[in-house]
Amino acid sequence: MDLVGSYVQGYGARNVLVVSDPGVARAGWASRVLESIAAAGARPLLFDGVSPNPRAAEVAAGLELCRSHGCDLIVAVGGGSPMDCAKGIAVCSTNGGSILDYEGIDKIRLPTLPLLCIPTTAGSAADISQFAIITDLPRRIKIAVISRRLVPDVALVDPAATGTMDRELTAATGMDALCHAAEAYVSTGASPLTDLAALRATTLIARGLFRAWNDGSDGEARDMMTLASLFAGKAFSNASLGLVHSMAHALGGLIDAPHGLCNALLLEAVALVNAPAAVARYEDLARAMGEESRRDDEPGAAYARAVSRLRAKIGMGDRLAAIGLRPQDIPTLALNASRDPCMATNPRRLSPEEIGDIYAGAL
C-alpha cells in the first residue's frame, strides 16, 4: 500500500483522485494512500462518498470532482464498491456521458483514465477483472459494465490490508469469491486456463474461509483468501459468470443487500438447477471442497452440500426472506435477471418463469 506513491511517480501524475468509502477511511487505509501519494510529490484528493452498492449518482459525483481538480490518475482503495465506482469515473472521464450508457459488453470506445486498485477485501477481484457493477437507483437494478478497458492498470494486493474486515464482511466477500470460481468453472466460456484458476480458488476457500472468519488475525488464512480472490478473479474475468450473478444483481438492486450475501444464498439452489448440464464439472467443484458424491445423489448435490456446510460454519442463513425478499417481488426480479449479461455464459438456458421458481424455492 505504501508503494502507491512510486507508481504515481511512474505515471507522472500531478493530481490524483483517491476513491474509497467511509469504512475504509476509518480503518486508516485511505490516509496511508493519501500520505504516500503526497510524499511522491502529487496532490491527492479523497472521494469517499461510495455506498456498499455503488450508485450511478456516486460515479457522477466522483467524476465531477475528478474533472474540477484536473485529476490525471485514479487510485481506488477498498473493496469492490470503491473499485467499481472508480472504474465508472475512469470510463466517463474520457468517454463522456453517464456510466449507465455503458451497460452491457464492450460499449467503452476510448481508453480510460489510468486506474490503480488497492483491495482491502478478499472476494470481489475488481482489482483484476473486466467487470464493474453499478446500481441504477431509480430503476432499482444493478447494471453490469463489461469491457477489457475496465481491467485496472495496476493492482497492489497485500493480504494484510484484509485484516481489518469484520466477520460479516469476511464471510460475504469469501462467498463471492467461491461463486466467482464456481460460475467460471461451469461457464460455457471456460477454458483449461480458467479451469485451473477456478479449482485452485475453490480449494483455497474451502480451507481458508472459516479460519479467516473465525480468527481475523490468522495471517495464513488471510493469505489463502487473498490468493483465492485473485485466482477466482482471473477465472471469471476470462470465462465470465452465470445465473447466480444475474439473480444476485437483480436482487441486490431491488433490496440493496450485500452482493456476496446474495450470491451465497443463491449458489446452492442454482447449482442444483444447472448441474444436469454440467454434471462432471459440479463433481469436480465438490471434490475441490472435500466433498464426494454419494450413490443416490442427484446432479450437483455434493457441491450443494459443501456450499451449505460452509455457509453454516461462517454464520450465514439460507433464506432470501431473511434479507427482505417478498413473494410479490419475484416476477420483476426474474425478468431482470433473465436480461442480465451474465446469463450469456450460463450452462443452461432458463426462462424468467424458471428463474422465478429458483427465487421462490430459496425464499
N, C-alpha and C positions, 0 to 999 in steps of 0.2 A: 504493500500500500504506500509506503514511503518512497517508492521508486517512481511514482507517477510524475514527479517533477522532472525527472530526466527524460521521460517520454514527451512531456510538454515542450521541453527544450528541443528535442529532436524534431518536432513538428514546426518549430519556430513560432509557436502560438504566443499571442500577446494578451488576449482576453479569453478567459476560459469559463464556460458555464458549467457549474457542478450541479448535477441533478440528483436529488436524494429525497428522503422523506423524514418526517419528524422523529420516528423511532430510531432510525439510523443516526440522525443527528444527536439524539440523546445518548446513544451508545458511544459517541465520540469519534466514530469513523469519518464522518464528513469533515470535522475540524482537522483531522490529521491530513486529509487530502488537500484541504484549503491551504494548510501550512506548507505542505510540500510544493504545491504549485507556486505559492508566493515566494518561497525560497529559491525557486528556479527563475525568478525574475518576471513572471507573468502575473496578470491581475485576475484572481478568481472571483467569481460571482455565484453565490449559492441560491439555487431554486429548490426548495424542499416542500413545495405545495403539491405533493403527489399522494393520492389515495391508494389504499391497498389494491383496488382495481382501477387503474388509471383511466381518467376520463378524457374525451376529446377536448373538452374545455381546458383541462390542465395542460395538455400539449400546446394548445393555443396560447395560454398564459406564459408558459416557458418559452415559446417561440418569440413572443413579443419582447420578453426580457433579453433573449439572445440577440435579437436584431437591434434593440435600442442601445445595447452596450457594445455592439460590434464584435461579438464573440466569433472567434475563428476556430474553436475546438470545443467539444463537449466531453465531459467526464461524468459517467454515471456511477454512483456508489450506493449499493443497497441490493435489494432482492429484485425479482422480476418486474415489479411495478415501476421503480425508478428507471430501470434499464429500458423497459418498453416505452415509457414516456420519453426518455432521452432519444430513443430511436425515432419516435414520431417527430420530435423537434428537429433532429438532424435531417430527416427527409424533407420536411416542409421548409426548412431554411434555404434549401437550394432548388426545390421543385415547386414551391409555392402551394397555395390552396390550403385545404384542411386535411388532416390525416385521414378523415373519413373518405376522402376522394381516392384513396389508395387501397381500399378494401379489396381483398382477393389476391390473385397470384400475378406477380411480375408486372405491376402497374407503375413502378417507380422508374422514371425515364433517366434522370440525371444522378450522378454520384452525390452522396450526402456529405454534410459537414463531417470532418473526421470525428470518430467516436471511440473513446476508451471506456471500458467497463471494468468495475471492481466489484465482484459479487460478495455479499455478506450473508448469503443463504446458500444452501446446497440442494438444488432441485430444479429451478426454472431453466437453467442453462441459457438464459437470454444473452449471456456474455459471449456465446459462440454460435448462436442459432440465427437462422434467416427469418424468424417469426417476430412479430410484435402484436400483442393483443390489447385492444383499446375498447373501452366501454362507450357506447353511444347512449348517453343517459336519456335523452328524450324518447328513443325507441326501446330502451331497456333491453339492449342486446350488446353482446361483445362482438366486435369485428376482428377478423384475422387479416393482417397485412403480411404477405409472404413474398420475399424477394432476396436474392443474393446480395443486393445492396444494403440489406439490413444487418449483415454479419459485421460485428464491430471490428475496427481496425486493430485494436489491441485489447486483450483480456488479461488483467493482472489478478491471478487467482491464488489466494492464500487461505488454507483451511482455518487458520487462527481467527480470521475475520468472521467465521460462522459460530464462534464460541459464545457470542452474546445472544444467540437465538434462545427463546424460551421453549418449553416442551411443545406447546401447541404449534408454534411455527416450525420447529424441527420435524414434527410429525407430518404436517401438511406439505412442506417442501419435499420431504423424503418420499412421500407417496406420489407426489407429482413426478419425481424422477422415475419411480417404479412404473408409473403409467407411460411415461415417455419411452422407456425401454420396451415395454410390452407392445405398445402400439406400433413402434418402429419395426419390431421383430415380425409381427403378423401383417404388416403393411404390404400392399401389392407393389410398393416401390422399394421393398427391401433388397439388399444385395449382400454378398459374402462379407464385405467390409462392415456394413451396418449391423449385420448379424453378430459378428464378433463383439462389437461395442455394446450392443443391447444385452447380450447374455452376460458379459462381464459386469455391466451395471447392475443387472438383476441379482447376481451373486453377491456383489458388494453390499447392496441394500439389505438383502436377507441377513447378512452377517452384521452389518453396522448400524442399521436404523434404530433398533431397540436400544442398543448400547448408547448411541448418541442422545436418544430421548431420555433414557434412564439416568445418565450422568453427562451433563453438558460439558464437563471438563475432560472427558475421555478423548484425548488428542488423537489416538489411533482411530477411534470411531469417526471423529470429525474428518480425518484424512480419507477414510474409506468413503464417506458420504460425498465429500467434495469430488473425489475421483469418479464416483458413480454418477454424479450430476454431469460431469464432463463427458463420460462415455455415453450416457443416455442422450445428451445433447448432440453429440456427434452423430448418433444413430438417427434421431428423429429429424434433425435438420436436413439430412440427406434422404431419408426414406419417407419422411412426413409422418402423419399421425392417423387418427381414425375416429370411430364413433364415440369413444369415451370423451375425447376433447370436444367434439362437436356438441355433445349433450351438455358437457360442463360449461362451455362457452355460453350456451343458451341459458342454462340455469344460473350461472354467476351474473349474467347481465340482468336477469329478472330480479333476483333476490340479493344481489351484492354479497354473496358468500365467498369465502376464500377459495381460490382456484384449486389448490391442492386438495382441499377437503371435498370439493365437488367431484374431482377425479376419483378420490379414494372411495366415495360412496357409490360410484357407478362402475368401477373397474371390474368387480366380481360379476355383476349382472351382465355386463357387456361381453365378458369372456365366455359365458355360457351360451350367449346368442351367436357370437362369432365363431366359436370353436368348431362347429361342423364343417366350416370352410377352411379350417387351418388346424386340424387335429394334431398333427405331429409337432407343429410349432408351439401350441399351448402345452404339450407334454414336455418339450424342451424347456420352456419357461418354468414349469413346475419343478423339474429336476434342478434347475439353477437355483431354486429357492429351497431345495432339500426335500421336496415332496414327490413321492412316486404315485403313479396311477394304481387304482385298485381294479380288480377284475370286473366289478359291477359298475364302475364309473361311467357316467355319460361324458361326452367330449367336453373338455375344459374343466371338469370337476376338480381334478387335482390342483390345478392352478388356482381356481376359485377358493379352495380350502386354504391354500397357502396365503393368499391375499387376506382372507377373512381372519386367519390366525394372527398375522402380523398387525392388521388393523386393530384387533382387540388388544394386543400386547401394548400398543402405544396409545391406548385410551380413547380410540375413536369409536363413535357409534356406527350404526349400519343402516339408518333410515333417513330418507330425504325429508320426511315430515319434521324431523328434529331441527332442521336448518331453515324451515319456513315454507317449504313447498306445499301447495294446496292442490287438491284434485282438479279444480277448475282451471288451474294454470297449465295443465299438461298439454292440451291441444296446441296452444300457441308455442310452447316450448318445443314440442315435437316438430312442428313446421319449421321453426327457426333452426333447429339442429339439422334437419334434412337439407337445409340450404348452406350449411357451413362448409367452407372449402376443405376442411379436414376429412370430410366424407369421401372425397375423391379416391383415397387410397385405403379405405376400409375393406377388409376381405369379403364382406357381404354387402349387397345392395339391400337397403331396407326402406320401406315406405314410412311416411310420417305416422301412420297408424301403428306400425310395428314399433317404431321408436317410442311412441306414446305408451305402448304396453310395457316397455322396459322401465320408463319412469314410474308407471303405476305399480309395477312389481317391486320397485325399490322404495316406494313411498312409506 
